Amino acid sequence: MKKLIAATILAITAHTAPAADITIRVDRPGTPVQPTMYGLFFEDINFAADGGLYAEMVKNRSFEFPQHLAAWRTFGRVELRTDSAPFPRCPHYVRLTPTGHRDKHTGLDNEGFFGVSVRGGASYRFSLWARALAPGAPARLRVELIDPSTAARTQVLASDTLAIPADAWQRYELTLTPSATAARGRLRIFLEGDAGADLEHISLFPADTWKGRPGGLRLDIAQKLADLRPGVLRFPGGCIVEGTDLPTRYQWKNTVGPVENRPVNENRWHYTFTNRFFPDYYQSYGLGFFEYFQFAEDIGAEPLPVLNVGLACQYQNDSEAAHCPLDSLQPYIDDVLDLIEFANGPATSAWGSVRASMGHPEPFGLKFVAIGNEQWDTPYTSRLAPFVKALRERYPDIKIVGSSGPDPDGARFDFLWPEMARLGADLVDEHYYRDEQWFLRNATRYDSYDRRGPAVFAGEYACHGADGHNYNHFNAALMEAAFMTGLERNADIVRMATYAPLLAHVEGWQWRPDMIWFDNFSSVATSSYYVQQLFATNRGERVLPLTAADGRPLAGQDSLYASAVTSPDGIIIKIVNTGDTPQPLAINLRGLRKKQNVSSVTLTELHSSDPRAENTLFSPARVVPRTRTLSAHPHARPPRTVLLQPRSQ
Ligand code: AHR
């Protein structure tokens, strides 16, 4: 009985198939490909969290933006008030009082994120905290979803009333089901009757969220992320970890516990690029560290939180005075140690009990922490040292990720790599937003890396096309795929890789290209997404030696790039043809055992003859993977070689 192996070929091509012979030594499986190899990097940029993955539809729900009524339109008698109860870290709320005239109205409406976009027939959960103004004076609210742009007789798509009987703060909830779809809808609240009310934390979520969790994540986006089957989830940034200044850095302790009491933080991406300026872009922290850990667990990815090292964004701050002094770092170090307790500590521990109170008594099993994002020079290394010391003492098993700065080469990079080795980082985070030629040239980048030092985490990368082609076209994805064969070939040193940024709202983006684009109703996977998905869902187990006719790794000869791995039932070969010549493909499988043969060949192809082809919300399937079974023609070739020669189509 012959042992059959299945060959899965992933071809990412500008043209149908490459020419040269490839030889794969199936008898020499090498280094394991880490389960963390292909993953996600999530940052709240481009309205990725608020207005994106986090499904909240009300903007400035707690009146905590610095312009406290931003995104709200008030009418009648509405007054902004402050009180440390019931949510000390979100003290603002509104007081609604009757106008005193039957035909005049008090209330407010919210514009949402680029509209409160609702679908006819779908259900939405409205909730708020409220209190009547006096005992025995119950208030009444009318809550509506409206379409202000309609020419129909009524703007109202859904309406219901809420009684507010108590003069103590309480949470109230109702479900609204709009009769029609509105892209630019609004949430409107009228005060009815003769009694006033105080309102706080006004919220609206689709009933249908990821895993059905109330107050959860947007289903279509979360599902696309899950469908990548990522091995690691890096969060929450990116530059937002640093902040434009230290007070606006991301502080995880503000992001856990009841959402109503999470303070709003400034999002640096509202002003970093004034050519795409979003003055009302803040972080509600509704998507906080508990939710990140939970999502990582849901999708089977290792969580990789990034924490501030005591530095504000170094691009934006030249002076040492902007950063935390070396002798005052303890609170920052405590943030890391406490986070590990939050993630992994027993439910009886101080921070573990916070996690347990949020519904997850079991530990999250955190294994990695990154200290610093894109930091450089001695301001970084001098601060990192005490973090490493404290971590090694308290949590010796936690792997530490250090930074190699914002560039993949140059003085900062050259300084940091040996420093990371000296300080004992386990992995070094490299970032590259570079053009086509850089990606092709760097397909062999890791072939000659020093194996004695820390491992590599390609933490942020994307091909930024030259000559005005800085968007998500197929050619950019092709370059990324060519480069990724080099990551895979060097899986002994490259342990993680995460494309960046991940998400972008079509109306709210600051940075492109991005892996997934969305509006309020739907989302679209770019060709870069499909490249990531093909690699991640075909990660395999061990790297197989793969060589071209010249005996070297296939990394640019005849515009071809390839890597191969073992899988439980055979082998997986990834081939990228960046050239423009379609030719037949011959793959030599060398070293098959006597009784082995090829049983089936599956070819998944991501192809476009138009290098500028782009998937959009309106044309989402211009570049998508297609799978077919090939009729292989196995030929025994001494010694124990099989030639796969797909029949020409
Ligand atoms: O991904 C966008 C930004 O690029 C990140 O915030 C930062 O780390 C890098 O400069």
Boltz pocket constraint, residues with backbone or C-beta under 6 A from the ligand:
constraints:
  - pocket:
      binder: B
      contacts: [[A, 43], [A, 45], [A, 237], [A, 238], [A, 239], [A, 240], [A, 373], [A, 374], [A, 406], [A, 460], [A, 500], [A, 501], [A, 511]]
      max_distance: 6.0
